[in-house]
Each structure stands twice: as structure tokens, then as C-alpha cells.
């Protein structure tokens, strides 16, 4: 396996590669579902996480999240999306990205990360619950409604 390097994404050129990776990772057919570069860079420049996984300088995975506020007024990190190129799935890159995200958030003094996932996607469930030790307290059917292009 090629060595994977995790590092922040902080420029427009690298961020444009994240747009393409979203298309590749989820086989999107409708660009309306792609989170655009300007939004991702806004996450990064305002305390959020935008981390890339690189194999030989090629972006093969990413995780993106932003600062959020809980009902009690405490800060949290809202992990919005993670994508791995199909050729690199099943190699532990998602775990590496989520652990790097956790480390970054802890360094900011934030001790809670929230995210959503489809529990019927077994790989996601295994990563989130088994590997990362997440606790699921809420189930919201069809939270995002119909996602176009998937």
C-alpha cells in the first residue's frame, strides 16, 4: 500500500480537487450536491477542519467540518462530510482522516464532534461505532430528504 499523508487543505487549487473527489467518491451525476470550494475554504478559514489524505501527492480522501454551537451554548465540531476515492476505499484512510480531525478539534479545545451517517451503510456504521467509538443518541429518518445525483 502507498503511504498516506494527512494534511490540511488551505488553497483553492487543492480545494478544487475536493470538488472532483466528491463526484468520484459518491459517483455523483448532479453537481448540485457538490459542496463548492468556496464553502470548504470558508470552513477551513473559520476554525473548521478541511483535511486531505494524499497518496503520492494525489488527493484520495478528505474530511470537512465546521464549528457548531450546542443548545447549551458550548462549542462543538460538526463533521459534515468525508469521501474516499473508490480505488482507495477499505484501506483505513477514513479512520486516519477521522482521527486527524479529532486531534485537530482537541487542539482547539473542543471535546465534541457530531455527524450524521446512514446506519444501513455497514462500512460507515463499522467506522463510526466500532472503530471510532461514537455513541448514537438520535435517529432521524430521511434527515436530508432526497439527495440528487446519487
C-alpha positions in Angstrom: 0.0 0.0 0.0 1.2 3.5 -0.8 2.0 5.7 2.2 -0.9 8.0 3.0 -0.2 11.5 4.3 -2.9 13.6 6.0 -2.6 17.4 5.8 -4.7 20.5 5.9 -6.3 21.7 2.6 -6.0 25.5 2.6 -5.8 26.7 -1.0 -8.2 26.9 -3.9 -6.3 24.5 -6.2 -6.3 21.8 -3.6 -9.9 22.5 -2.8 -11.0 22.2 -6.4 -9.6 18.6 -6.2 -12.0 18.0 -3.3 -14.9 19.0 -5.5 -13.8 16.4 -8.0 -13.3 13.8 -5.3 -16.9 14.3 -4.1 -18.0 13.4 -7.6 -15.7 10.3 -7.7 -16.4 9.1 -4.2 -20.2 9.1 -4.5 -20.5 8.7 -8.3 -22.5 12.0 -8.4 -24.3 12.8 -11.5 -25.7 16.2 -10.4 -23.3 18.9 -9.4 -25.9 20.5 -7.1 -24.8 18.0 -4.4 -21.1 19.0 -4.5 -20.1 21.3 -1.7 -18.2 24.0 -3.6 -14.6 25.1 -3.0 -15.6 28.5 -1.6 -17.7 26.9 1.2 -15.0 24.3 2.0 -12.3 27.1 2.3 -14.7 29.1 4.5 -14.9 26.1 6.9 -11.1 25.9 7.0 -10.5 29.7 7.4 -13.0 29.9 10.3 -11.9 27.2 12.6 -13.3 24.2 10.8 -11.5 21.2 9.5 -10.6 20.5 5.9 -8.1 17.7 5.8 -6.9 15.7 2.8 -5.4 12.2 2.5 -2.7 12.1 -0.1 -1.1 9.1 -1.8 2.0 10.2 -3.8 0.7 13.8 -3.8 -2.7 12.7 -5.2 -5.8 13.6 -3.2 -7.5 10.3 -2.4 -9.7 11.3 0.6 -10.9 14.3 2.6 -12.9 15.2 5.7 -14.6 18.5 6.1 -16.4 20.1 9.1 -17.2 23.3 10.8 -17.6 24.9 14.2 -21.1 24.5 15.7 -23.0 25.5 18.8 -24.9 23.1 21.0 -28.2 24.1 22.7 -26.4 24.7 26.0 -24.1 27.3 24.3 -21.0 25.1 24.2 -19.0 24.7 21.0 -18.8 21.5 19.0 -17.3 20.5 15.7 -19.9 19.4 13.1 -18.2 16.9 10.8 -20.1 17.4 7.6 -18.6 15.0 5.1 -15.9 12.6 4.3 -15.1 11.0 1.0 -12.6 8.4 -0.2 -11.8 7.7 -3.8 -13.3 4.3 -4.8 -9.8 2.9 -5.6 -8.7 3.6 -2.1 -11.7 2.6 0.0 -11.3 -0.2 2.5 -7.7 0.7 3.3 -8.2 2.6 6.6 -8.0 6.1 5.1 -11.3 7.1 6.6 -10.1 6.1 10.0 -6.9 8.1 9.5 -8.9 11.2 8.5 -11.3 11.0 11.4 -8.5 10.5 13.9 -6.6 13.5 12.4 -9.9 15.5 12.6 -10.3 14.6 16.2 -6.7 15.6 17.0 -7.2 19.0 15.3 -10.5 19.6 17.2 -9.0 18.7 20.5 -6.1 21.1 19.9 -8.8 23.8 19.5 -10.1 22.9 23.0 -13.4 21.4 21.6 -14.3 18.0 23.0 -17.4 17.1 21.0 -17.7 16.1 17.3 -21.1 15.4 15.9 -22.0 14.0 12.5 -24.7 12.0 10.6 -24.4 8.8 8.8 -26.7 6.2 7.2 -26.8 3.2 9.6 -27.7 0.9 6.7 -24.3 1.7 5.1 -22.4 -1.0 7.1 -18.9 0.3 6.3 -20.0 3.7 7.8 -21.6 2.1 10.8 -18.5 0.0 11.5 -16.2 3.0 11.2 -18.3 5.3 13.3 -19.4 3.0 16.1 -16.8 0.2 16.2 -13.6 1.9 15.2 -14.2 5.5 16.4 -16.3 4.6 19.5 -19.1 7.0 18.6 -22.3 7.0 20.5 -25.6 7.3 18.6 -28.3 9.1 20.6 -30.6 10.2 17.8 -32.1 8.6 14.7 -33.7 10.9 12.2 -35.2 9.2 9.2 -34.5 10.9 5.9 -32.8 13.8 7.6 -31.6 15.5 4.3 -34.5 14.5 2.1 -33.8 13.3 -1.4 -30.1 13.7 -2.4 -29.9 14.3 -6.1 -27.5 12.5 -8.4 -26.6 9.6 -6.2 
